[in-house]
């Protein structure tokens, strides 16, 4: 089920919130667990057992570690089981066909593909459950005693499918606070955040993304250089407003349920370096890899050579996490090279030239999104050449005229300016609710007629 649908907005969400609010405090986690399972099973009922298995597995491993603190062998075994099984499930469903395809290509074999459907959200909830077991092992948090509470954490529907990646330590306190979890201030803030996220997704991401769909449909080799840039710039805005809109909706829904999820985006397109960009983009994923991969490998504590190796591991894993295709690995290594160059000498120079630094950053971010989006490497190569060979093809004039307004809105709303303007009048209740009502009405009008409404990160 998708947040940006009339089914979710007017059926599932009102029923779920009504049930959640009216049950006694001691039953709220149980209700949250059940409605989250219903939400997940709506579109992925055949993978329902995997979700239950993952929940039971990591709950059991956490309990084994907690009860055997003085027995290192048991603790190590429980941690190893959690990591191996979680990564094993992720690799089986997401990467088996990738490896079979490449083995067939290299060895001339004809091993049949499994053609498995990727369970929704598996890339996210496996990372969440692993982080729980690791945190319990490291003593960062006590193990959750109540399996229903733990199940509510794992399956919590706002962030189940596409994040943000919520660690158990982010919600543990409020998960165990039954009375006073829900307040009118939280509900008020949650509604605002949800509507703003919904508007980002539906009004901007869907609208600007339609151009990239058109460019793809006509063939990437037939477009002119200006249209190629216009198309990939449209995707650049689409993926930001799509994913940040989903994250904002998830955070808003979390508030409605009484939880505080971590921020996932902080205006990444205003960055003046690639390093800064990755501090602002998909922040919970960056935090996860830093806490559970980069620092355990030694971080920057063991010399420059080891730091570069650790960065290489992280960025290979980051790229491969996003998808089982070579372009995602290339995308991760592309950013590894840029970040290494910045770390070694370029970053200090960028600090002195803010305007050029921003142009440089956005140029490589846009190129990065081309690598990310185009999975066929031959087409990717042709498209990258097209960006710089100034060749002819389908003109950009018609599309620029049709999409000029949405491009302008996307550019403005990629900056902190709209939030600063909103902050000036948000304390005026009538003005704030007028703004929210207008946005919601526009969204509903769009959804009533639109057929284009994908969430890009559902693929990962």
Secondary structure, DSSP 4 states (H G I P E B T S, - for coil): --TTSHHIIIIIHHHHHHHHHHS-GGGHHHHHHHHHHHHHHHHHGGGHHHHHHHHHHHHHHHHHHHHTTT-HHHHHHHHHHHHHHHHHHHHHHHHHHHHHHHHHHHH---PPP--PPPPTTHHHHHHHHHHHHHHHHHTSSPPPS-HHHHHHHHH-HHHHTT-----HHHHHHHHT--TTS--HHHHHHHHHHHHHHHHIIIIIIHHHHHHHHHHHHH-TTTB-HHHHHHHHHHHHHHHHHHHHHHHHHHHHHHHHHT--PPP--S-GGG-SSHHHHHHHSSHHHHHHHIIIIITTTTTTSS-HHHHHHHHHHHHHHHHHHH-SSHHHHHHHHHHHHHHHHIIIIIHHHHHH-HHHHHHHHHHHHHHHHHHHH---HHHHHHHHHHHHH----B-SHHHHHHHHHHHHHHHHHTSSHHHHHHHHHTTSHHHHHHHHHHHHHHHHHHHHH------GGGG-
